[in-house]
């Protein structure tokens, strides 16, 4: 018995010797992530370069094809080229065996290119382990994902198939080469019968947040175009860092999945860092608010719509994640199903695995409830603003709790109880309204405010004969200036306002198509020009290093109206050096001249300060413009995934006399959010 306990203890200690620890709590001495790779022997590099050249030539020939199928399948070939090229160009072979993996990847890429040129792409009908790819809308780079296709899958796509998403754990050496090779060799933790398992890359090691979050959504949509996926039988699962990703998707996209199965990981930032990392936190006010973007405890009630089976090892320090969620859910009258592996450290035991398999199979048999008649929903931002048939279109204040309780079949009145909501839409597409359209021809809707307990009853149009039902409600001021609810044709107006995917903060610009716009002129102040140029160089490097993409960079003089319609413009420099910035500078709430930066009643010396901000682009209010910033967390945050959260709000003023570091781009002397009308508070 003593030997068993000792072995378990050694496993526990060794697990956390390799995990993030207090050695990573010093922001002044930050190790590089990923670490520098090994030296590749000259003969091996030559061979890889030759193989890469062969594959690149084949891809070039395939790109000339006008055949739609060929062009659609090209990303499945291009992922191998990009993986090996990036590893060579950026010194990302971390062990000698990685070089052998690259040889194998090149051969697979060449084989696929040959098959595609012959019109015989065999991998598209392959069962078992398959690696595929897509071109991301964010930066037009090809991104990989892995699949486990069951032997039972109908190759004629006639049978809708369950799909489980599996989020991988933290891996600082998880380059494209290592990820793709692993997905070609390893089926993973779970392979349920009659189930396609999707392994998203998540753009490396960011706990599937920001561009990593978009990667998951894009990979899933790509799989749906290539395989017959049952929309009501898609689940999210993961362990360690993947468990954190699972908590996030389960709480933020609860209506999309029939079940969630998070294991270990973290479920929020502050308590985890204090408990797991033993880190002393001294957050700014805006950081505290920004934690609510990804802190899953702030979205816990949404799990009422996503059945969840959590797992923790009994002696795993990351058990904290599920323990915290268990407490939060209990306060919302939900009892968490929490499987605990007896004596387990950071590992899933076979007994627990069997219990989880049975539970997930039972939930898959039932499937997702796509049209519930009552909803519980909470959020803190319009980024995550919908639950099934309900969309929150506007709120009173971002980063404050938004809550909705809705019942649509509680005749004769549908009830909505709201907190911090100012506009909403109910939308049942044709054939999905679950009630009787005859008895529901006229609907009475009762709206109650959480805080003030004010009750208002409205009449809205009933469902139409095709089984659809849609209406919008909005708060408007009456003749006495009091806010009152009314039925409207559209919840939005022509006035500038925060709305879904146009609500900030700065990091939101990098969850959709963006372009870095380099200045071609000379900055009015040398310090600003030098700092901005350095930050742009850093942004290009770290976008590739941390989010595994190639940032598109163009000169200011090459920005077109078409580009402003299709991409967020990230402008570097100042109004003197960047012509696009000069064109729009006087249309922003923060004024920037040669002499000073004016923020409301405050001003700052433009010789030693610079603004960072995000704002709806005056040239196209459906897209963002950003000044002098990429994603806002820096090198220190790379050391622990729970730190990888937005560090700056909608705008900030940087004192350039303090050099940029591992946490901040300089000294932040003032920062805040714009209000709901994109004005200074």
JODAGI-V996032 format. One record per pair of residues at least 24 apart in sequence whose ideal C-beta (glycine too) atoms are under 6 Angstrom apart, sorted by the first residue. I is the first residue (numbers start at 1). J is the second residue. D is the distance in whole Angstrom. If there is no record, write none. Layout:
((I;J;D) (I;J;D))
//
This chain:
((8;343;5) (11;345;5) (12;315;5) (12;345;4) (15;345;5) (15;346;4) (20;639;6) (20;640;4) (22;278;5) (24;639;4) (25;279;5) (27;636;4) (27;662;5) (27;663;5) (30;635;5) (30;636;5) (30;662;5) (33;172;5) (33;638;4) (34;172;5) (36;91;6) (37;91;4) (37;92;5) (37;93;5) (37;94;5) (38;93;6) (40;93;6) (44;99;5) (48;102;6) (51;106;4) (52;84;6) (52;85;6) (55;81;5) (55;109;5) (55;110;5) (58;113;4) (62;116;6) (70;116;6) (73;116;6) (73;121;6) (75;133;4) (75;134;5) (75;135;6) (75;142;5) (76;132;5) (76;133;5) (77;109;6) (77;112;5) (77;113;5) (78;142;4) (79;133;4) (79;142;5) (79;144;4) (80;105;5) (80;108;6) (80;109;3) (81;109;6) (82;142;6) (83;176;4) (83;177;5) (83;180;5) (87;175;6) (87;177;5) (92;175;5) (94;173;4) (98;177;6) (101;177;5) (101;181;4) (102;177;5) (105;180;6) (125;155;5) (127;151;5) (129;184;6) (131;180;5) (131;183;5) (131;184;6) (134;218;6) (134;222;4) (136;218;6) (137;513;5) (138;211;6) (139;549;4) (139;551;6) (141;549;5) (141;550;5) (143;215;6) (144;180;5) (144;201;5) (145;200;5) (145;201;6) (145;219;4) (146;183;3) (146;199;4) (148;187;5) (148;191;5) (148;197;4) (149;196;6) (150;194;6) (152;194;5) (157;228;4) (160;228;5) (160;230;4) (161;196;6) (161;228;6) (161;230;6) (162;195;4) (162;230;6) (162;233;4) (162;364;5) (163;196;5) (163;198;6) (163;229;5) (163;234;5) (164;195;6) (164;197;5) (164;235;5) (164;237;6) (165;198;5) (165;236;5) (166;197;6) (166;199;5) (166;237;5) (167;208;6) (167;238;3) (167;242;3) (167;245;4) (167;246;6) (168;242;5) (169;239;6) (169;240;4) (169;241;5) (169;242;5) (170;205;6) (170;241;4) (172;205;6) (198;223;6) (203;547;5) (203;548;5) (204;548;5) (206;644;5) (207;241;5) (207;244;5) (207;245;6) (207;641;4) (208;245;3) (209;644;6) (210;507;6) (210;511;6) (211;547;4) (214;511;5) (232;367;4) (232;368;4) (232;370;6) (233;258;5) (233;364;5) (233;367;5) (235;259;5) (236;260;5) (237;261;4) (239;263;4) (239;264;6) (240;264;5) (240;265;6) (241;641;5) (247;296;5) (250;306;5) (251;296;4) (251;299;4) (251;302;5) (252;299;6) (252;384;5) (254;302;4) (254;305;4) (254;306;4) (255;305;6) (255;387;5) (255;388;5) (257;306;5) (258;363;6) (258;367;5) (258;368;4) (259;307;5) (259;360;6) (259;363;4) (260;306;5) (260;308;5) (261;309;5) (262;310;5) (263;311;4) (264;316;6) (264;318;4) (265;318;6) (265;321;5) (266;321;5) (266;642;5) (267;296;4) (267;321;4) (267;324;6) (267;325;5) (268;295;4) (268;296;6) (268;297;5) (269;642;5) (269;645;6) (272;642;5) (273;642;5) (275;320;5) (276;317;6) (277;640;6) (286;649;4) (286;671;6) (289;399;4) (290;646;4) (292;380;4) (292;399;6) (293;381;6) (294;645;6) (297;328;4) (298;380;6) (299;378;6) (300;328;5) (300;329;5) (300;332;6) (301;332;5) (301;376;5) (301;378;5) (304;376;5) (307;363;5) (309;337;5) (309;356;6) (309;359;5) (310;336;6) (310;338;5) (311;339;5) (311;352;6) (312;340;5) (313;341;5) (313;344;3) (313;345;5) (313;346;6) (313;347;6) (314;340;5) (314;341;6) (314;342;6) (314;343;6) (314;344;6) (315;345;5) (316;345;5) (316;346;5) (371;432;5) (371;434;5) (373;408;6) (373;409;4) (373;434;6) (374;407;5) (375;406;4) (376;405;6) (377;404;4) (378;403;5) (382;499;6) (382;500;5) (382;503;4) (383;503;6) (385;500;5) (389;426;6) (389;427;6) (389;428;5) (391;425;5) (392;421;6) (392;424;5) (393;423;4) (393;424;6) (393;425;6) (393;491;4) (394;422;4) (394;423;4) (395;420;5) (395;421;6) (396;420;5) (396;422;6) (409;435;5) (412;444;6) (413;444;5) (413;446;5) (414;443;6) (414;445;5) (415;446;5) (416;447;5) (417;448;5) (419;450;4) (422;475;5) (423;474;4) (423;491;4) (424;473;5) (425;472;5) (425;491;6) (426;471;6) (427;470;5) (428;468;6) (428;469;4) (429;468;6) (430;466;4) (430;467;6) (430;468;4) (431;467;4) (433;463;5) (433;467;5) (433;469;5) (437;463;4) (447;485;5) (456;485;5) (458;487;6) (460;487;5) (496;678;5) (497;677;6) (498;676;5) (502;616;6) (504;614;5) (504;650;4) (505;646;5) (505;649;5) (505;650;6) (506;614;5) (506;629;5) (506;632;5) (506;648;5) (507;631;5) (507;632;6) (507;646;5) (509;568;4) (509;614;6) (509;624;4) (509;626;5) (510;631;5) (513;567;4) (514;567;6) (514;568;4) (514;570;6) (515;552;5) (515;554;6) (515;567;5) (516;551;5) (516;553;5) (516;570;5) (517;556;5) (517;559;6) (517;569;6) (517;571;5) (517;580;6) (518;553;6) (518;555;5) (518;572;6) (519;556;6) (519;572;6) (519;573;3) (519;577;4) (519;578;4) (520;555;5) (520;556;6) (520;557;6) (521;577;4) (522;577;6) (523;573;6) (523;574;5) (523;576;6) (523;577;4) (524;574;6) (524;576;4) (524;594;4) (525;606;6) (525;607;5) (527;656;5) (528;574;5) (528;610;5) (531;656;5) (532;572;5) (532;573;5) (532;628;5) (536;572;4) (539;630;4) (556;580;5) (564;619;4) (564;620;5) (565;620;5) (568;623;5) (568;624;4) (569;625;5) (570;626;4) (571;627;6) (572;628;6) (584;618;5) (587;618;4) (588;615;6) (589;679;6) (589;680;5) (600;680;5) (604;653;5) (608;656;5) (608;657;5) (609;653;6) (609;655;6) (610;654;5) (611;653;6) (612;652;5) (613;651;4) (614;650;6) (634;662;6) (634;663;6) (635;662;4) (636;662;4) (636;663;5) (649;673;5) (650;674;5))
//
